[in-house]
Amino acid sequence: MMIKSCILILLAIIAACPLHAQNKQSPDTTRTLQEVVVKAYEQNRQLKEVSAAINVINTDQLKRYNNTSLLPALNATPGVHMEERSPGSYRLNIRGSTLRSPFGVRNVKVYWNGIPFTDPGGNTYLNQLSFYNVNSIEVLKGPASSLYGAGTGGAVLINSQNNERPAGINLHYTTGSYNLQNINAQVTLGDSDHNNTFGYTHQTSDGYRDNTQMRRDVATWETLVKANDKQQLSASVLYGDLYYQTPGGLTAAQYKANPRAARPAAGAFPSAQDAHAAIYQKTFLAGINHQYRFNENFQNTTVVYGAFSNVKNPTFRNYERRSEPHFGGRTMFTLNKQWEQNSLQVSFGGEGQRGFFNTKTFRNVGGNPDTVQTDDDIDNYIYSGFVQGDLHLRGDWSVSAGVSINKSSITITRLTGPETGKLHATFNSEWAPRVAISKKVIPGLLLYASVSRGFSPPGTAEILPSTSIINPDLQAEHGLNYEVGLKSSWLQQRLYVEVNAFYYELRNAIVQRRDSSGADYFTNAGSTRQRGIESQLSYQLLPYKNRFINNARIWASHTYNNFRYQDFKVVATDYSGNKLPGVPKHTVAAGLDVSTRPGWYINLTWYYNDVLALNDANTDMASSYNLAGGRTGWRTGLSKTIMMDVFAGVDNLFDMTYSLGNDINVTGGRYYNAAPGRNYFGGVSFQYRF
């Protein structure tokens, strides 16, 4: 009833507005989903023509929500599940890869503006990016090792650069429940050939649960120089300073009694507040991207970068301090050849990264480091070489084939602590091929099939987890993925439908455990069998002539997962046939986007997450939940050079109690991390063009 009343009030206001009010729509507002050009697999083709399961998230999809997090927009796409255990603590699940992610983002290769954002140890500090550091996201599902290095969990390509961004100043402010404050300022100078963009974001929140305060400051500089028709140079620099408290998981009884509580003291372990459990995280990254066109058929793109992360983490059991400098680069050559009605593109190159990390653990005394327990120097590197060919033939046939060779090494030298000495783990060269074939059966309908193999060595944080016990026996996991799908666009490009089905076999799957203190450790879990169907649709409604509706779109996505252990035994316990923990069988997202000629707009969203298992034995389950939300606002021109957007919205409209970011396989049943209840937000933004 509340949503219905809001819609009626909104329509009444719109009807009373003059139709001549200024309203500039972004390019993505009137562009249908399938028309978006994706960079994935270096094909630079429209989404409807790419023979792969790729989710595209553009600016308008991000702005359906509250301008503070990427999480709801990612969760609205099929096959992707992002979690937030506490504000600023993210986990990203692409087809079940959360098995390896007790915190952070692992087994997913992430690039930001073409720069490897995932470090050579396998960690990705995605929480160092603010909402305003993202212009578009491409999610590649399934093994993407043929072109993006070792991995079985997919890849994410994030782009913050917008070549169409005009010179000017953007100011944004958002406030909301739990004392949310989010401020962003961006200044762009220059033109499309030579420009600089400076940005700064400051975000704070008290959080829904006890011990969940957070603060994030992010400063960026992006520059672009087009020297001539052949050569272009761009650079991206980011500094992030993040602090957030970690409340810890609750048992079922504690979660039911008070979901907002932080973990209480238990036995020899203090409470979250007494331990001052938190993350202090600073990251500096600088990367240069050089593009050179030798001729109209041959070009090269080369990226080099350097980064440094410093992390301090007081926990229930110790105090960890990490220093993580690393550097690397990536180069890609692309050759194009056309003859008659056929074309061939060959891409080849390599990528390498190296880090010199140091990790120290101390006894935690009230949130301060005390006696040194372990001191480890970590030398890690990973490199890959790759080649891919894309052949487009007459009759609308396409064949894509690629392969990479990958190698990684981790050397841990324990300077202080038990069993001092050196451990050297090398994961030998592994071939990771991918083959895809597609056929446009009729205009508007593309069918495709693919086979890909993934190779993923354990990362630094898995061989040396937060227990501080080095695990030299952990093995690389291998996956083989079979996939078929269809992409179709009908009704004058206004209806887009995409469906894909996959069968994924994973051997030596790396899975996470937690001990009684909350520290994580990892083990190989035999083999898994992962089957699923992912679908999405978007329908662009025709605007009514001489009416106030400028654009209206309905959209929906559905994910079906049947993920099970195929062969997994722990001592005398056989988990074969059990569901993989942390993976819901069904997720559904849907919504309605409406914008009007006077400038008023509304976004209504709904999300459903099915029941999921919390442990390997499938004896404990997390309940399903439904989330409803909405955002409405008014965009208008205050003058020829100033645009304003005033907005307000609500998340979790029906005040559902649910856990977002369950701690899987934890000792003592401390699975639950409650997400915020009903919460509100509002804000304003100004765009001034020089």
Secondary structure as UniProt FT lines:
FT   HELIX           2..16
FT   TURN            19..20
FT   HELIX           27..30
FT   HELIX           33..35
FT   STRAND          37..38
FT   HELIX           40..42
FT   STRAND          45..46
FT   HELIX           47..49
FT   STRAND          54..57
FT   HELIX           59..62
FT   TURN            63..64
FT   HELIX           71..75
FT   TURN            78..79
FT   STRAND          80..86
FT   TURN            87..88
FT   STRAND          89..94
FT   TURN            95..96
FT   HELIX           97..100
FT   STRAND          104..106
FT   STRAND          109..112
FT   TURN            113..114
FT   STRAND          115..116
FT   TURN            120..121
FT   STRAND          123..124
FT   HELIX           126..128
FT   HELIX           131..133
FT   STRAND          136..140
FT   HELIX           145..148
FT   STRAND          155..159
FT   TURN            163..164
FT   STRAND          168..176
FT   TURN            177..179
FT   STRAND          180..190
FT   STRAND          194..205
FT   TURN            210..211
FT   STRAND          214..226
FT   STRAND          231..245
FT   HELIX           252..257
FT   TURN            259..260
FT   TURN            267..268
FT   HELIX           272..275
FT   STRAND          278..295
FT   TURN            296..297
FT   STRAND          298..314
FT   STRAND          319..339
FT   TURN            340..341
FT   STRAND          342..365
FT   TURN            366..367
FT   STRAND          368..393
FT   TURN            394..396
FT   STRAND          397..416
FT   STRAND          421..442
FT   TURN            443..444
FT   STRAND          445..456
FT   HELIX           460..463
FT   TURN            466..467
FT   TURN            472..473
FT   STRAND          477..490
FT   TURN            491..494
FT   STRAND          495..507
FT   STRAND          510..514
FT   TURN            516..517
FT   STRAND          520..524
FT   STRAND          527..541
FT   TURN            545..546
FT   STRAND          549..567
FT   STRAND          569..570
FT   TURN            571..572
FT   STRAND          573..574
FT   TURN            576..577
FT   TURN            581..582
FT   STRAND          586..596
FT   TURN            597..598
FT   STRAND          600..609
FT   STRAND          612..613
FT   TURN            616..617
FT   STRAND          621..622
FT   STRAND          625..637
FT   STRAND          642..651
FT   TURN            653..654
FT   TURN            664..665
FT   HELIX           667..669
FT   STRAND          679..689
//
